């Protein structure tokens, strides 16, 4: 049981009933409206008595009602007083506490199932049966958002996301580890990539504003069956990993939008090194200084347009042409030729990928 949740309930019920009350858990922990409500001696006697008796009883000025589940006392309700009203209150509390506990356990079991599913701790053949047992819709459109924070935080980020998505029957929010939270979001209608990015931006903005923590969000692809949730989660994780290499300035990364970076990320490093060697036969990409690299980036951003690039760089057209000639002399590739520009673009990404691997080591 969630002790904090039941602690809040006991205080609320005390205000309504005007009596000290609470519950004793199966481990002997007392959750009450008054810390000095049940003495240790009384607790030992009550636990000893309920080991063999499960009927409602009174003892030392309190009424006790054991709640049995599968032949075992799950918890014990107690109310101050030994009159008829105390017995009636204990019956009311049984209904209230049992309903809340059932809802909490149902949510807890669902989240455990989703987390184990995401982490491949459930056999594929057991997924549908378990989902049906927990009343999780099988054929629903969903997507996984993986929210990653840049430093370890308390539960405030998790609580913030839970507040943003309060429908616990359709949306599942799972803490993967200290830095990662997975949101399995049910979708309505035809949600496109722009809609998913809008949701992710809302989450990012709230975390940055409310918790003062930088967050990056990976988005998996939309899936139509509960069996595919783990795939969407893995795609969201890949989006984050690839994004760190090729789009480290972005805070929202979608698996669908990774482009050629996704392909390069899956290549063996030996193959990447061989590719760079073959492309740069005349020289190395490391021979290019930062000014030249920045020029190349702007040239690509402007779709190989010399005039527009020179305007944005605030340089004369001839200066840009001179730099492009210098690049061709060093690398053997003329970026004004579309095919050679593509090769150079891929080579830059491959080089960036190899650098990221070196940094990991």
C-alpha positions in Angstrom: 0.0 0.0 0.0 1.0 3.6 -0.5 1.4 4.8 3.2 1.3 8.5 2.3 -2.0 8.0 0.5 -3.6 6.2 3.4 -2.2 8.7 5.9 -4.0 11.5 4.0 -7.2 9.4 4.0 -7.1 8.7 7.7 -6.8 12.5 8.5 -9.7 13.3 6.2 -11.9 10.5 7.7 -11.1 11.7 11.2 -12.4 15.2 10.3 -15.7 13.7 9.0 -16.2 11.1 11.8 -14.6 13.1 14.6 -12.8 10.0 15.9 -9.3 8.7 15.9 -9.0 5.9 13.3 -6.6 4.2 10.9 -5.3 0.9 9.6 -2.7 -1.6 10.6 -0.8 -3.1 7.6 0.0 -6.8 7.2 3.6 -6.0 8.4 2.3 -4.4 11.6 2.8 -0.8 10.6 0.2 1.6 12.0 -1.2 4.3 9.7 -3.4 6.5 11.9 -4.9 10.0 12.3 -3.0 10.2 15.6 0.6 9.1 16.1 -0.1 8.0 19.7 -3.4 6.3 18.8 -2.3 2.7 19.3 0.3 1.7 21.9 3.0 -0.9 21.1 1.5 -3.3 23.7 -2.0 -2.9 22.2 -0.6 -3.5 18.8 1.1 -6.7 19.8 -2.1 -8.0 21.4 -4.2 -7.1 18.3 -1.8 -8.8 15.9 -1.7 -11.9 18.1 -5.5 -12.0 18.4 -6.1 -11.6 14.6 -3.7 -14.4 13.8 -6.5 -16.8 14.7 -9.6 -14.6 14.7 -10.9 -12.6 11.8 -14.2 -11.2 13.2 -14.7 -7.6 14.2 -13.8 -7.1 17.9 -13.2 -4.4 20.5 -10.2 -4.0 22.7 -9.1 -1.3 25.1 -11.5 1.3 23.8 -11.1 0.6 20.0 -13.1 -1.4 17.5 -11.0 -3.5 15.1 -12.1 -5.0 11.8 -9.6 -7.4 10.1 -9.8 -7.5 6.3 -9.0 -10.9 4.9 -7.7 -11.6 1.4 -7.0 -15.1 0.1 -7.2 -16.5 3.7 -4.7 -14.0 5.1 -5.3 -10.8 7.1 -4.3 -8.1 4.6 -4.8 -5.1 7.0 -6.8 -4.2 10.1 -9.1 -1.2 10.4 -9.5 0.4 13.8 -11.9 3.2 15.1 -11.9 4.9 18.5 -14.8 3.6 20.6 -16.6 0.3 21.2 -20.1 1.3 20.5 -22.4 0.5 17.5 -21.4 3.7 15.7 -17.7 2.6 15.8 -18.7 -0.7 14.2 -20.6 1.2 11.5 -17.7 3.5 10.9 -15.4 0.5 10.5 -17.7 -0.9 7.8 -17.7 2.4 6.0 -13.9 2.6 6.2 -13.6 -1.0 4.9 -15.4 0.1 1.7 -13.4 3.3 1.3 -9.9 1.8 2.0 -10.6 -1.3 0.0 -11.7 0.8 -3.1 -8.6 3.0 -2.9 -6.3 0.1 -2.3 -7.8 -1.7 -5.3 -7.3 1.3 -7.5 -3.7 1.8 -6.3 -2.8 -1.9 -6.7 -4.3 -1.9 -10.1 -2.3 1.1 -11.2 0.9 -0.3 -9.5 0.5 -3.6 -11.3 0.0 -1.9 -14.6 3.1 0.2 -14.2 5.2 -2.7 -13.2 3.9 -4.6 -16.2 4.7 -1.7 -18.6 8.2 -1.2 -17.1 9.1 -4.9 -17.3 7.7 -5.0 -20.8 9.9 -2.0 -21.9 13.0 -3.6 -20.3 12.4 -7.0 -22.0 11.6 -8.7 -18.7 8.4 -10.4 -20.0 8.3 -13.3 -22.4 6.6 -12.3 -25.7 4.1 -15.1 -25.3 2.9 -13.7 -22.0 2.3 -10.1 -23.1 -1.3 -10.3 -24.4 -2.5 -12.5 -21.6 -1.0 -10.2 -18.9 -2.4 -7.1 -20.7 -5.9 -8.7 -20.8 -5.6 -9.6 -17.1 -4.8 -6.0 -16.2 -7.5 -4.6 -18.5 -5.1 -2.8 -20.8 -6.6 -2.3 -24.3 -4.8 -4.5 -26.8 -5.5 -2.6 -30.0 -5.0 1.1 -29.2 -2.8 3.7 -31.0 0.1 4.6 -28.7 3.6 6.1 -28.8 6.5 6.2 -26.3 8.1 9.4 -25.3 11.5 8.9 -23.4 12.2 11.9 -21.2 15.9 12.2 -20.2 17.1 14.8 -17.7 20.7 16.1 -17.6 21.1 15.5 -13.9 19.7 13.3 -11.1 16.5 14.8 -9.7 14.0 13.9 -7.0 10.4 12.8 -7.8 9.4 16.3 -8.9 9.9 15.6 -12.6 7.9 12.4 -12.4 5.1 14.1 -10.4 5.1 17.0 -12.9 4.6 14.6 -15.9 1.9 12.6 -13.9 0.1 15.9 -13.4 0.2 16.7 -17.1 -1.2 13.3 -18.1 -3.7 12.4 -15.3 -5.5 9.6 -17.2 -4.0 6.6 -15.5 -6.1 4.2 -17.5 -4.8 5.1 -20.9 -1.4 6.8 -20.3 1.4 5.1 -18.4 4.3 7.0 -16.8 7.2 4.8 -15.8 10.5 5.8 -14.1 13.1 3.8 -15.9 16.1 5.0 -13.9 17.4 8.2 -12.2 17.5 10.1 -15.4 14.9 8.5 -17.7 11.1 8.5 -17.6 9.0 6.7 -20.2 5.6 8.1 -21.1 3.4 5.5 -23.0 0.8 7.8 -24.5 -2.5 6.7 -26.0 -3.4 8.7 -29.1 -6.7 9.8 -30.5 -7.4 10.3 -34.2 -4.6 10.6 -36.8 -1.7 12.1 -34.8 1.2 13.1 -37.1 4.8 13.8 -36.3 4.0 17.5 -35.7 1.4 16.6 -33.1 3.9 14.3 -31.2 6.5 17.0 -31.3 4.0 19.5 -29.9 3.3 17.2 -27.0 7.0 16.7 -26.4 7.7 20.5 -26.5 5.0 21.0 -23.9 6.7 18.4 -21.6 10.1 20.0 -22.2 8.9 23.5 -21.5 7.2 22.5 -18.3 10.2 20.7 -17.0 12.6 23.5 -17.8 10.2 26.1 -16.2 8.9 24.2 -13.2 11.9 22.1 -12.2 14.7 24.1 -13.7 16.2 21.0 -15.3 17.2 20.6 -18.9 15.3 17.7 -20.6 15.7 16.0 -23.9 12.9 13.8 -25.3 13.1 10.9 -27.8 9.9 10.0 -29.7 9.3 6.4 -31.0 7.0 5.6 -33.9 3.2 5.3 -33.4 2.1 1.7 -32.8 -1.3 0.0 -33.0 -0.9 -3.0 -30.7 0.2 -3.4 -27.1 2.8 -5.9 -28.2 4.7 -3.1 -30.1 5.1 -0.8 -27.1 8.7 -2.1 -26.4 9.6 -1.4 -30.1 8.4 2.2 -29.8 10.4 2.6 -26.6 13.6 1.2 -28.2 13.1 3.6 -31.1 12.8 6.6 -28.7 16.0 5.5 -27.0 17.8 5.2 -30.3 16.5 8.7 -31.2 18.2 10.1 -28.1 21.4 8.2 -28.7 21.7 9.3 -32.4 20.6 12.8 -31.5 23.6 13.1 -29.1 25.9 12.4 -32.0 24.3 14.4 -34.9 21.8 16.8 -33.4 23.1 17.6 -29.9 21.6 21.1 -30.0 18.0 19.7 -30.3 15.8 18.9 -27.3 13.2 16.9 -29.2 14.3 14.0 -31.3 12.0 11.7 -33.3 13.0 8.3 -34.6 11.1 9.1 -37.9 13.2 12.2 -38.4 16.7 10.8 -37.8 17.4 10.4 -41.5 20.8 9.1 -42.6 22.1 9.5 -39.1 20.2 6.4 -38.0 21.9 4.4 -40.7 25.4 5.6 -39.9 24.8 4.9 -36.2 24.3 1.2 -37.0 27.5 0.9 -39.0 30.6 -0.8 -37.6 33.4 1.7 -36.8 35.9 -0.2 -39.0 33.6 0.3 -42.0 33.3 4.0 -41.2 37.1 4.4 -40.9 37.5 2.6 -44.3 34.9 4.9 -45.9 36.7 8.1 -44.7 40.0 6.8 -46.0 38.5 6.1 -49.4 36.7 9.5 -49.6 39.6 11.7 -48.5 42.4 10.3 -50.6 44.2 13.6 -50.9 43.9 14.7 -47.3 42.0 14.4 -44.1 38.8 16.1 -42.9 40.9 17.2 -39.9 42.9 19.4 -42.1 39.9 21.8 -42.4 39.9 24.7 -40.0 36.8 25.9 -38.1 36.2 28.8 -40.5 36.1 26.3 -43.4 33.8 23.9 -41.4 31.4 26.7 -40.6 31.4 27.8 -44.3 30.6 24.2 -45.3 27.7 24.0 -42.9 26.2 27.2 -44.1 26.6 26.1 -47.7 24.7 22.9 -47.0 22.0 24.8 -45.1 21.4 27.0 -48.1 21.1 24.0 -50.5 24.5 24.6 -52.2 23.4 28.2 -53.2 26.6 30.3 -53.5 24.9 33.7 -53.5 22.7 33.1 -50.5 25.6 31.5 -48.5 27.9 34.4 -49.2 25.1 36.8 -48.2 24.6 35.0 -44.8 28.3 34.8 -44.2 28.7 38.5 -45.0 31.5 37.7 -47.4 32.0 38.5 -51.1 31.0 35.8 -53.5 34.6 35.4 -54.7 35.7 34.8 -51.2 33.2 32.0 -50.9 34.3 30.6 -54.2 38.0 30.7 -53.0 37.0 28.8 -49.9 35.2 26.1 -51.9 38.2 25.8 -54.2 40.4 25.4 -51.1 38.1 22.6 -49.8 38.4 20.8 -53.2 42.1 21.1 -53.1 42.4 19.6 -49.6 39.7 16.9 -49.9 39.4 16.3 -53.7 35.6 17.0 -53.5 33.9 19.9 -55.2 30.9 20.8 -53.0 29.2 22.7 -55.9 28.7 19.3 -57.5 25.6 17.7 -56.0 26.9 14.1 -55.9 30.2 15.1 -54.4 28.4 17.3 -51.9 26.3 14.3 -50.7 29.5 12.3 -50.2 31.1 15.0 -48.2 28.0 15.5 -46.1 27.9 11.8 -45.2 31.6 11.8 -44.6 31.2 14.7 -42.1 28.5 12.7 -40.2 30.6 9.6 -40.2 33.6 11.5 -38.8 31.3 13.0 -36.1 30.1 9.5 -35.3 33.7 8.1 -34.9 34.6 11.1 -32.7 31.6 10.3 -30.4 32.7 6.7 -30.1 36.3 7.8 -29.2 34.9 10.1 -26.5 32.9 7.2 -25.0 36.1 5.2 -24.7 
